[in-house]
Amino acid sequence: MNSFAFDFKRLLWSILIFVIAGIVLFPVFWLLIMAFKPDDVMFARPTVWVFSPTISHIRYVLDNGFISYLGTSIALGLVSTFLVVIIGTPAAYAFARFEIKAKDDLFLFILGTRMAPPICLVIPLYLIFSKIDLLDTFAGLTLAYLTFNLSFFIWVLKSFCRDLPIQLEEAALVEGYSRIDVLLQVVLPLLKSGIVATSMLCFIFAWNEFLFSFMLGGKAIKTLPVAIPLLITSQGVRWGELAFVGIAALVPVMLVVFVLQKQIVRGLTMGAIKG
Amino acid sequence: MVEYGQVGEFTGWSNYVKLIHNDRFWNSLWVSTQFMLTAVPIEFALGLAGALILNQKIWARGLWLPLLFIPSMMAPIVVGLLWKIMLAGSWGLLSYNIIERFHLLTGTSIFASNEYSLLALAIVDVWQWTPFMMLTFFAGRQSLPMGLYKAAEVDGASNMQIFWRLTLPLMTPLMAVIGMLRFIDAFKVFDSIFMLTSGGPGVSTESPSMLAYKMSFEQWRIGESAAMAVVVWFVFFLICNIFYQVGKKRLNAF
């Protein structure tokens, strides 16, 4: 095979991938366009492609509580992720290293909370929270987010724990380290990248979450995803504003996607593929 | 029936009996079955093809990989929003330029049509999850031992033979696990349905999640919806169990 033919083949495959990525990403690009499209050409038929961009949609969104939604989303994501890391890291380590009675069943049960449809958790949580005054509170919503993120974190981090060489820990135990010291001084430094990657995914899941904050946050605690249906009013749909909120919600997703890359496969397959 | 906030008498199995006699419950299961069986096989086939393309020698692969993750990492509610805009009424980019121009559907938005709204939701799901399938299958393909492929090449196996005799069998456990994961996710889809059709028109796109939501938070039939949540959760638990066993035994994962 001469080098020209080789390059030609590569060119064809590259073009094909370019087309696939174009189809995948075009709607996102269109969302970006819509955020700046003036209302008078938005509904035009045929579709208007060239227009002078407007910032009126952005201004409307900013004037109507966008900053507070954004703040709530960020705070909720950070606090719930922090709790997940604190509780989940020792739990994942224990699952990876200790003999626990009915470990498989327990582990599967944890997966069950993650895999179940959110509505199955929202109905009981709503009833419980209404009895103990946690409805419409930040603390309540943080707790609710633990249901799916903590189980996710334990699952994925356990697969990272399993990859660590057990000999290091055994050596440390022989040296007279306690289990806690082994975890803090031997395991944690090795697990750091796994913890960072998994907790970033947890943040994104919290950031993306809709039904929990819609039902359990009520009028008091509104996150960015909940702001989206609010822009579909009885007076009409605020398309440009919707598009801008959608784009804003995409920013951390874009960042994480570029930072994590391969760990995402591991995360989204619950650790089934090492990536 | 128990009103919200008050504790009623213990009713035994009556909520489950009501559920079994509720046509909408059976309808919702049928809707989800149709949805899964339309979306997931398409995602599977396209994803596998895409993974094999990604596996060729291509330029700037490092750039495409993260970009392809975007749809599956996006908030499902934003995915719904995206397609609401693309397919909106008579002026959306696709509804005007494709559906209307080629007379595929006249008079209504695709999400308001009895026959096609579920198909539209399935297409949205395909858009969102095919890249994910591509990337996971690609990751799986990359982890296969190179030596086997070298040996097959030396033995003069054709590309087709390599695919059917080597790649496919080696990737079967992985594909089983990923397929199951997708079935689970497709069954519980809620946000995009909430955004695009709210289960309508009528009950034609009412998934179990959507029905449970309406029953509990719109009609306040808490008992019945709780019974439904239990039933759905139990089904899920069984599927998860299979997912776990297959992953553990065949993939040596978890």
Interface residues (C-beta under 8 A of the other chain):
Chain A: K9 R10 W13 S14 L16 I17 I20 A21 V24 L25 P27 V28 W30 L31 M34 M42 F43 A44 R45 P46 T47 D104 F107 L108 L111 G112 M115 A116 P117 P118 I119 C120 I123 P124 Y126 L127 S130 W155 K158 S159 I204 W207 N208 E209 F210 L211 M215 P225 I228 P229 V237 W239 L242 A243 G246 A249 L250 V253 M254 V256 V257 F258 Q261 K262 I264 V265 L268 T269 M270 G271 A272 I273 K274 G275
Chain B: Y4 G5 G50 I53 L54 Q56 K57 I58 W59 A60 R61 W64 L65 P66 L67 L68 F69 I70 P71 S72 M73 M74 A75 P76 I77 V78 L81 L82 W83 K84 I85 M86 A88 S90 W91 L93 Y96 N97 W127 T130 P131 F132 M134 L135 T136 A139 G140 S143 L174 V177 I178 L181 I184 F187 K188 F190 D191 F194 M195 P208 S209 A212 Y213 S216 F217 I222 S225 A226 A229 V230 V232 W233 F236 F237 I239 C240 N241 F243 Y244 G247 L251 A253 F254
